Amino acid sequence: MATFLFDKIIFGPVKSRRLGVSLGVNLLPTDSKVCSFDCIYCECGWTPRKREHKAELPSRQQVAQRLEAQLKKMQQAGELPDVITFAGNGEPTLHPDFAAIIDDTISLRNSYAPNCRVAVLSNATMLHREPVFQALLKVDDNILKLDSAIERTVELLDCPMGRFNLAEVMEQLARFGKSATIQTLFVRGKHKGERIDNTSPEELEAWLTALKKINPAQVMIYTIARDTPAQGLVKIPLDELNQIADRVKAAGFEVQVSA
């Protein structure tokens, strides 16, 4: 199925299902995906397993210059975004200057759009890097993926690249506590002959138990909305997402549903 890549360092603004009017920041290449996951539902397509050339990431200076130029333009037009969102073609925290770029972004936000939030959408695989962890503590919306609390499901759904230990990731998530928002994509289907369903009773019980241990400020739940690289995946109906959300609320958490 058709997927797409973001072809700019700074993209948008776009209307985000979860965040409002979002100005995007892509810290990965504009012509390929770089990620520590290879999620079967990713709108950016599959993560390359081999490359002919080393992936070229934008420099810290390029990011700051282009972000400042866009914020100036939007300020002059009186159309500032609700949020500056680090997303793009893969996992933003893989950038070697991620922490410094966050500092630059907060400074620019304070200068040009003081009412704008700074958000990071991350798959949580780099939380063991202390500079990444500390940088995420500084942003307004620290949105971290947890698609399942069962490791086999994570392997099937998110397809980690290289070493991955779910228990260690959840320990890191728990360090954030109320400084984190947990985002979970719910989906059903088959891939490579195996059935995937993170909405089953077993999955939901394990996931809710993990949420109680992590104790985030908010939980975001959603489902596929665009084309996916894997075929045979099924969008979860809104009424079913709302039923899951009711269980999250009953557990004591604020929850946001997108369908």
N, C-alpha and C positions, 0 to 999 in steps of 0.2 A: 504494500500500500504506500501511498505518497507520504513522505515526511519532508521536513525542511530544516535548513540551517539559518541562523541569524548571520547576515552578511555585513554587519557593522559592529564596531566596538560599542557604540552608544546607539540604541535602537528605540523606536517608539516616539512619543508615548503611545501606549496601548491600554485598552480597558481590560484590567485583570479581573478574573472571576472572584478572586479572593482579596485583592489589595486596593482596588480603585484605579485611578489613572496612574499608570506606572511608566517611568522612564527606565529602560533596561540597560544594564551594563553587562557586556560579554567579555570575560577575561580569557576566553579560549580563541583558537583560530577562527577566522570567518569562513573558512572553506572546508573544515572538517571538525569532527567531534573529538573531545578529549575528556574522558571520564573514568572513574574508578568503578562504575557500574556499567552494565549493558542491558538496561531495563527493556523488557520485551514490549513495553507500551510507550517508549520514549518518542516524543514528537520529532526529535532530531535524528531519529534513525539508529542504526547499529553503531556501536563503538568500534573503530577499526582495530583489528588484532595485529596487523602489520602495517608499517608505513615505509614508503620509499624514501621519504625525507623526514627529518625531525620536525615535529609540530612547532610552528612559530607563534608564540604568544605575544600579545601587545605589551609594550613596556609600561612601567608605572607612569612615566612621563606622558606617553600617548593617551593613556586612560584619563589622566587628570586634565590634559589640554582639551580633549574632546568633550569631556563632561562639563568643564567650565564653559566652553563655547556654547553648548546646547542649553545650559542653565541660563546663561546671559540672554540667549535668543528667546527663551520661554518667559523670562522675567520681563523683557521688553514688550512682549506680546500680551502680558498679563495672564498667561496660561501655564502657571507652574504646576508640576505634577503633585499627586498625593504622596508618592513614594518613589525612591530610587531603588531599583531592584537588581541585585546581582543574580543573574540566571545564565541565559545564553546556551552555548553549544557544549554543555557538559558540566563538570563539577568546578565551580569557581574557586574553591579553597585549594585546588591543586596549583594555582598560580604561585610561584615562589615569593612574590612580593604582595601576597594577599593582605597581610596585616597592615603594611604601609599604605596600600591602596585604600583600605577602609579608613585609615586616618585622614588621608587626602580627601576622601569623599565626604566625611563628616565636616571637615573644614570648609569645603566648597558649599555643602548644604547650609551650613550656618551663615555663610556670606550671602548666598543668593536665594535660598528658599528655606528660611528657618522653621517653617511649619511643616516641611516635608519630612517624611520618615525615611530611614534607610533600612532596607530589607535584604536578607541573604537567603536564597533557596539552596539548601545543601543536602547531600545524601548522608552526611554525618560520618563519613569514612575517615576524615582527616582530623577528627577531634583530639587524637592522641598527640598531635603537634601543638605544643603549648602556645606558640604565637597565633595559630588559627583559633584556638579556644579563647584566648584573651581578646582577639579581635571581634569574635562573635558576641562576646559580652558587651561590646560597645554599641552594637547596632540596635535599632528600635524593634525590628521584627526578625528574630533569629529563628528561622523556620527550617526544621530538621526532619528528614524523612525517617519513618518507621513503618514500612508496609506490612510487616508481620513480626510477631514475637517468636516465631518458629523458624529456626535456621534453614531447614529444608525449603520452606516456602520462599524465603529471601533468595536462596540459591536459584530457585526456579523463576521467580518473578523479576528480581533485580540483577541477577547474574553478576556477582562481584568479580572484578578483575584482580587476580592476585589473592593474597592472604586476606581472609575476612573472618572475624570472630564476633558473632552477634552479642554474646554476653559482655564482651569488652566494650562494644559500642554502646550498649544500654547503660553500662556503668558510667561512661562519659556523658551520656544524655542526662543521667541523674545528677551529675555535677552541676548542670545548668539549673535544674529545678524550674522555678518561676521565670527564669530568664529565657526559657525556650518555648517555642510553639512546635508541637508535633504535627506533621502532615502525613496523611495516609491515603493512598489511592487504593480503592476497592475495585476488584475486577474478577471475572470468572472466564474460564475458557480452557483450551488445550494448546500445548506447545511442545513440539518434539515428542508427541505421543503421551505426554503426562498431563493430567488434569490439574488445573490451578484454580483455587477458590479461597481467597482470604476473608470470605464472609461466613464461613462455616461456624457452627457453635464452638468447636475446639479452637479455631483461630481467634474468634472474638473473645473468648475467655482468656486466652493467653495474652492477647493484645491489651485488654482492659487491665489485667494484672500488671503488665509492664507499665501502662500509663500511671497506675497508682504508685509504682516505685519511682518513676521519673518525676512525677508531680509537676507537669508543665503549666504555664499560665493559660494556654489555650490549645485546643485540638482542632485541626482542619481536616475534614474528610471530603473526598471527591472521587470522581471516576473518570474514565477516559472521555475526552471531548473531541479529539482530533484523530487523524489517521495514525495507526501504530505500525511499527515495522513487522511485528508478528501478526499473522492472520488468525482468525478464530477467537478473538477476545470479545467479551460481552460487557457492555456498559451496564452498570448497576442502576436500577430504577431509583428515582428520587424518593419514593415512599420507603424503599428499603434503606436508603442512606439515612433518612429521617428516623427510622426505627433504631439504627445503630447510634445515631446522635442522641436519642433519648436515653440509651444506656450510658453513654458518656456523661450526659448531664446528671443522671442518677448517681454516677460515681463521683460527682462533685466538680466537674470541669466545664469551663466555657467551651462551646463547640460552634464551629462554622461549617456549614454544608454547602458544597458547590456541585452542580450536576450539569 
